[in-house]
Amino acid sequence: MREVAIVAFGQSDHVPDSAAVSEVEMLMPVLNDVLGRAALKAGEIDFVCSGSSDYLAGRAFSFTMALDGVGAWPPVAESHVEMDGAWALYEAWVKLLTGEADTALVYSYGKSSPGDLREVLTRQLDPYYMAPLWPDSVALAALQAQALLDAGVTDERALAGVAARSRTDAAANPHAQLRGEHPMGEHVVAPLRRGDCPPIGDGAAAVLLAAGDSARRLCDRPAWIRGIDHRIEAHALGVRDLTDSPSTRLAAERAGAFERPVDTAELHAPFTSQEIVLRRALRLGDEVTINPSGGALAANPMMAAGLIRLGEAAARIQRGASRRALAHATSGPCLQQNLVAVLEGE
């Protein structure tokens, strides 16, 4: 296969409410930053792919307006996925593997602040049995956390430790929404406390992919994608073991994550309990640095948080802080869809 690498990554500051700016105004500084890092112009990009949600935005084909951030001229080869931007990166990666493009710009964005996100996410559920009950995303995550507690896999003290570590690490991340240690607070939905849950906020992210010699020309230390795969769990929560994530394990296996140890893992775990599930599924020991950026517990912009995990892992490789990193993205209730990528420096 062709070698494909992440050569640049950028993200916005993640804020609780971005009502003062449009999606285009949020995106343009991020896109300009990413292109500037590679000394490229929008017209020099072979392929553009974005990830967002029209349902979340509240209007059809909202992603076409966001294309103004890329530029209306010259025309671009463009695609869109109604998913987190990590899945847009997967599509762009396939495009580069085919040889139809040498460079690809991938971006995603989400503005969750205008509505009740917990209620909106119920529309992802099975429309016949689950959705009519309106269980929100936090309630479902609490069911997963309780299953872990009942199985003796973890306890509330361990969950609090995950929250404290994530937000303390985020103190060094200027884009994070929550930084430093935060009290766990009262239960939102038992056993999950406020500190176990991600902030609701708005943000955008972008990465630039390049193949072969183009990647080496655009970046001193490209983050090579050695493997990437995504899998899905059964839609019905009642037939799943919520203490495990077989789809994550299978995606990691297909991506080559178990062939050699990794030193860094950026896990898209919006709830503390989900990090426990992912660490077990991915066989990550204490020697692996988990979410040095703070992870989704520090900033969780819908439709962009998964792409940010890949970008943060790539950025550590480009800085020389990591040699082989794993990046994970998820979508849907209780880790329903999972994508795993393995990144390496030369």
C-alpha positions as CSV (number, residue, x, y, z in Angstrom):
1,M,0.0,0.0,0.0
2,R,1.0,3.6,-0.4
3,E,2.4,5.3,2.7
4,V,0.0,8.0,4.0
5,A,0.8,10.3,6.9
6,I,-0.7,13.1,8.9
7,V,1.5,16.1,8.2
8,A,-0.4,18.9,10.0
9,F,-3.1,19.3,12.7
10,G,-5.0,22.3,14.1
11,Q,-8.0,22.9,16.3
12,S,-10.1,25.8,17.6
13,D,-10.4,26.8,21.2
14,H,-13.3,24.7,22.5
15,V,-15.9,26.9,24.2
16,P,-19.2,26.3,26.0
17,D,-21.1,28.5,23.6
18,S,-20.0,29.9,20.1
19,A,-23.3,31.7,19.3
20,A,-21.3,34.8,18.3
21,V,-19.6,33.0,15.3
22,S,-20.9,30.9,12.5
23,E,-19.5,27.5,11.5
24,V,-17.5,29.2,8.7
25,E,-16.0,31.7,11.1
26,M,-15.1,28.9,13.5
27,L,-13.5,26.9,10.7
28,M,-11.5,29.4,8.8
29,P,-8.7,30.1,11.3
30,V,-8.3,26.3,11.8
31,L,-8.1,25.6,8.1
32,N,-5.7,28.5,7.5
33,D,-3.5,27.3,10.4
34,V,-3.3,23.7,9.0
35,L,-2.5,24.9,5.5
36,G,0.0,27.4,6.8
37,R,1.9,24.7,8.6
38,A,2.4,22.8,5.4
39,A,3.0,26.0,3.3
40,L,0.1,25.1,1.0
41,K,-2.9,26.9,-0.4
42,A,-6.4,25.5,-0.6
43,G,-6.1,25.2,-4.4
44,E,-3.2,22.9,-4.0
45,I,-5.2,20.3,-2.1
46,D,-6.3,17.3,-4.2
47,F,-9.2,16.2,-2.0
48,V,-11.3,17.6,0.8
49,C,-13.5,15.6,3.2
50,S,-15.5,16.8,6.2
51,G,-17.4,15.4,9.1
52,S,-20.4,17.0,10.7
53,S,-24.1,16.4,11.5
54,D,-27.0,18.2,9.7
55,Y,-29.3,17.0,12.4
56,L,-27.2,18.6,15.1
57,A,-27.0,21.8,13.1
58,G,-30.7,21.8,12.6
59,R,-30.7,22.3,8.8
60,A,-30.2,20.2,5.7
61,F,-27.0,20.2,3.8
62,S,-25.4,22.5,6.4
63,F,-22.0,21.2,5.4
64,T,-22.2,22.9,2.0
65,M,-22.1,26.3,3.8
66,A,-19.0,25.2,5.7
67,L,-17.2,24.8,2.4
68,D,-16.9,28.6,2.3
69,G,-14.2,28.1,4.8
70,V,-12.2,26.1,2.3
71,G,-12.8,28.6,-0.5
72,A,-15.2,28.6,-3.5
73,W,-12.5,28.9,-6.1
74,P,-10.8,26.9,-7.6
75,P,-13.3,24.0,-7.5
76,V,-12.3,21.1,-5.2
77,A,-13.0,17.4,-5.2
78,E,-15.1,17.2,-2.0
79,S,-16.9,14.6,0.1
80,H,-18.7,14.6,3.4
81,V,-19.6,12.0,6.1
82,E,-22.4,12.4,8.6
83,M,-20.0,11.2,11.3
84,D,-17.2,12.4,13.5
85,G,-14.3,13.7,11.5
86,A,-12.3,10.6,12.2
87,W,-14.5,8.7,9.7
88,A,-13.9,11.5,7.2
89,L,-10.2,10.9,7.7
90,Y,-10.7,7.2,7.0
91,E,-12.4,8.1,3.7
92,A,-9.6,10.5,2.8
93,W,-7.0,7.8,3.6
94,V,-8.7,5.4,1.3
95,K,-8.7,8.1,-1.4
96,L,-5.0,8.5,-1.1
97,L,-4.4,4.8,-1.1
98,T,-6.1,4.5,-4.5
99,G,-3.6,7.0,-6.0
100,E,-6.3,9.4,-7.0
101,A,-4.9,12.1,-4.7
102,D,-1.6,12.9,-3.0
103,T,-2.9,15.4,-0.5
104,A,-6.2,15.6,1.4
105,L,-7.7,18.2,3.9
106,V,-10.0,16.7,6.5
107,Y,-12.0,18.9,8.9
108,S,-14.9,18.6,11.2
109,Y,-16.9,20.8,13.5
110,G,-19.8,20.8,15.9
111,K,-22.0,23.4,17.7
112,S,-23.8,21.6,20.5
113,S,-24.6,24.6,22.6
114,P,-27.9,25.8,20.9
115,G,-30.0,22.8,22.0
116,D,-30.3,20.0,24.6
117,L,-27.5,17.7,23.5
118,R,-28.5,14.9,25.8
119,E,-32.0,14.9,24.3
120,V,-30.8,15.2,20.7
121,L,-28.6,12.2,21.0
122,T,-31.5,9.9,21.8
123,R,-32.3,10.0,18.1
124,Q,-29.3,7.7,17.5
125,L,-31.1,4.9,19.3
126,D,-33.1,2.0,17.9
127,P,-36.4,3.7,16.8
128,Y,-38.7,0.8,17.8
129,Y,-37.6,-0.2,21.3
130,M,-35.1,2.3,22.8
131,A,-35.8,5.7,21.3
132,P,-39.4,5.8,22.5
133,L,-38.1,5.5,26.1
134,W,-35.9,8.6,25.6
135,P,-32.9,7.4,27.6
136,D,-30.3,10.2,27.2
137,S,-26.6,9.8,26.6
138,V,-25.6,10.2,30.3
139,A,-28.2,7.7,31.5
140,L,-26.9,5.1,29.0
141,A,-23.3,5.8,30.0
142,A,-24.4,5.4,33.7
143,L,-25.8,1.9,32.8
144,Q,-22.4,1.0,31.4
145,A,-20.6,2.4,34.4
146,Q,-22.9,0.5,36.8
147,A,-22.3,-2.7,34.8
148,L,-18.5,-2.2,35.4
149,L,-19.0,-1.6,39.1
150,D,-21.2,-4.6,39.5
151,A,-18.7,-6.8,37.7
152,G,-15.9,-5.6,40.0
153,V,-13.9,-4.2,37.1
154,T,-13.5,-0.7,38.7
155,D,-14.9,1.5,41.4
156,E,-15.9,5.1,41.9
157,R,-12.4,6.0,43.3
158,A,-10.7,4.7,40.1
159,L,-13.2,6.7,38.0
160,A,-12.4,9.9,39.9
161,G,-8.7,9.2,39.3
162,V,-9.3,9.1,35.5
163,A,-11.2,12.4,35.7
164,A,-8.5,14.1,37.8
165,R,-5.6,12.9,35.6
166,S,-7.3,13.9,32.4
167,R,-8.1,17.5,33.5
168,T,-4.8,18.0,35.1
169,D,-3.0,16.9,31.9
170,A,-5.3,19.4,30.0
171,A,-3.7,22.3,31.9
172,A,-1.0,22.2,29.2
173,N,-3.5,22.2,26.4
174,P,-4.5,25.8,25.4
175,H,-7.5,24.6,23.4
176,A,-9.1,22.6,26.2
177,Q,-12.5,23.7,27.6
178,L,-11.8,22.4,31.2
179,R,-8.3,22.6,32.7
180,G,-6.8,21.6,36.0
181,E,-8.4,19.5,38.7
182,H,-12.2,19.7,39.1
183,P,-14.3,18.3,41.9
184,M,-16.4,15.3,41.1
185,G,-19.6,17.0,42.3
186,E,-23.0,15.5,42.8
187,H,-24.4,12.6,40.8
188,V,-25.8,13.5,37.4
189,V,-27.1,9.9,36.9
190,A,-25.8,7.5,39.5
191,P,-23.1,6.3,39.6
192,L,-21.7,9.0,37.3
193,R,-20.9,12.3,38.9
194,R,-20.4,15.6,37.1
195,G,-16.7,15.0,37.0
196,D,-17.2,11.7,35.2
197,C,-19.0,13.4,32.3
198,P,-17.6,15.5,29.4
199,P,-18.3,19.3,29.0
200,I,-20.8,20.3,26.3
201,G,-19.1,22.7,23.9
202,D,-18.4,23.9,20.4
203,G,-15.3,23.5,18.3
204,A,-13.6,22.5,15.1
205,A,-10.5,20.6,14.0
206,A,-8.6,19.8,10.8
207,V,-5.8,17.6,9.7
208,L,-3.8,17.4,6.4
209,L,-2.9,14.0,4.9
210,A,-0.2,13.4,2.4
211,A,1.2,10.3,0.6
212,G,4.8,9.2,0.2
213,D,7.3,11.8,-0.8
214,S,4.7,14.5,-0.6
215,A,4.4,13.9,3.1
216,R,8.2,14.1,3.6
217,R,8.3,17.3,1.6
218,L,5.6,19.0,3.6
219,C,6.6,17.8,7.1
220,D,10.0,17.2,8.9
221,R,8.6,14.2,10.8
222,P,5.3,12.9,9.4
223,A,3.0,10.7,11.5
224,W,2.6,7.7,9.3
225,I,-0.7,5.8,9.4
226,R,0.5,2.2,9.7
227,G,-3.0,0.9,10.1
228,I,-6.6,2.1,10.5
229,D,-9.9,0.2,10.8
230,H,-13.4,0.8,12.2
231,R,-16.1,-1.6,13.5
232,I,-19.6,-1.4,15.0
233,E,-21.4,-3.1,17.8
234,A,-25.0,-4.4,17.6
235,H,-27.5,-1.6,17.6
236,A,-29.6,-3.1,20.4
237,L,-27.9,-2.4,23.8
238,G,-29.6,-5.4,25.4
239,V,-27.6,-7.9,23.4
240,R,-24.3,-6.3,24.2
241,D,-21.9,-6.8,27.1
242,L,-21.4,-3.2,28.2
243,T,-18.3,-4.0,30.2
244,D,-16.4,-4.9,27.0
245,S,-15.8,-3.5,23.5
246,P,-15.3,-6.3,21.0
247,S,-15.5,-3.9,18.1
248,T,-12.6,-1.8,19.5
249,R,-10.5,-4.9,20.0
250,L,-11.2,-6.1,16.4
251,A,-10.5,-2.7,14.9
252,A,-7.2,-2.5,16.8
253,E,-6.3,-6.0,15.7
254,R,-7.0,-5.2,12.0
255,A,-5.0,-1.9,12.4
256,G,-2.0,-3.8,13.7
257,A,-2.1,-2.2,17.2
258,F,-1.1,-5.5,18.9
259,E,1.9,-6.2,16.7
260,R,4.2,-3.9,18.7
261,P,3.8,-1.9,21.9
262,V,2.6,1.7,21.7
263,D,3.9,4.5,24.0
264,T,0.9,6.8,23.7
265,A,-2.8,6.4,23.4
266,E,-5.4,9.1,22.6
267,L,-8.7,7.5,23.5
268,H,-12.1,9.1,22.7
269,A,-13.7,8.3,26.0
270,P,-16.3,11.0,26.9
271,F,-17.0,9.3,30.2
272,T,-14.5,8.0,32.8
273,S,-16.0,4.6,32.7
274,Q,-15.5,4.3,29.0
275,E,-11.7,4.8,29.4
276,I,-11.7,1.7,31.6
277,V,-13.5,-0.3,28.9
278,L,-11.2,0.9,26.2
279,R,-8.0,0.3,28.1
280,R,-9.0,-3.3,28.7
281,A,-10.1,-3.9,25.1
282,L,-6.8,-2.3,23.8
283,R,-4.6,-4.1,26.3
284,L,-3.0,-0.8,27.5
285,G,-0.8,-1.1,30.6
286,D,0.4,1.6,33.0
287,E,3.5,2.1,30.8
288,V,1.3,3.8,28.1
289,T,0.7,7.5,28.3
290,I,-3.1,7.9,28.1
291,N,-4.7,11.1,26.8
292,P,-1.8,13.5,27.5
293,S,-3.9,16.2,25.8
294,G,-6.7,15.8,28.4
295,G,-8.9,13.8,26.1
296,A,-12.7,14.2,25.7
297,L,-13.2,14.8,29.4
298,A,-11.4,18.2,28.9
299,A,-13.0,19.1,25.6
300,N,-15.6,17.1,23.7
301,P,-16.9,19.0,20.7
302,M,-19.4,16.8,18.9
303,M,-18.3,15.5,15.5
304,A,-14.7,16.7,16.1
305,A,-13.5,15.0,19.3
306,G,-12.6,11.8,17.5
307,L,-10.6,13.6,14.8
308,I,-8.8,15.5,17.5
309,R,-7.6,12.3,19.1
310,L,-5.9,11.4,15.8
311,G,-4.5,14.9,15.5
312,E,-3.2,15.0,19.0
313,A,-1.5,11.6,18.6
314,A,0.1,12.8,15.3
315,A,1.2,16.0,16.9
316,R,3.1,14.1,19.7
317,I,4.9,12.1,17.0
318,Q,5.8,15.2,15.1
319,R,7.2,16.8,18.2
320,G,9.3,13.7,19.0
321,A,7.3,13.0,22.2
322,S,6.1,9.7,20.8
323,R,7.4,7.0,18.5
324,R,4.3,4.8,18.1
325,A,0.9,6.0,19.1
326,L,-2.6,4.6,19.0
327,A,-5.6,6.9,18.4
328,H,-9.3,5.9,18.9
329,A,-12.6,7.5,18.0
330,T,-16.1,6.6,18.9
331,S,-19.7,7.4,18.0
332,G,-23.1,6.4,19.3
333,P,-24.2,5.2,22.8
334,C,-21.9,3.2,25.0
335,L,-19.0,3.0,22.5
336,Q,-21.2,1.7,19.7
337,Q,-19.0,2.6,16.7
338,N,-15.2,2.5,17.1
339,L,-12.2,3.5,14.9
340,V,-8.6,2.7,15.8
341,A,-5.5,4.0,14.0
342,V,-1.8,3.3,14.6
343,L,0.6,6.1,13.9
344,E,4.4,6.0,13.8
345,G,7.3,8.3,13.2
346,E,10.2,7.4,11.0
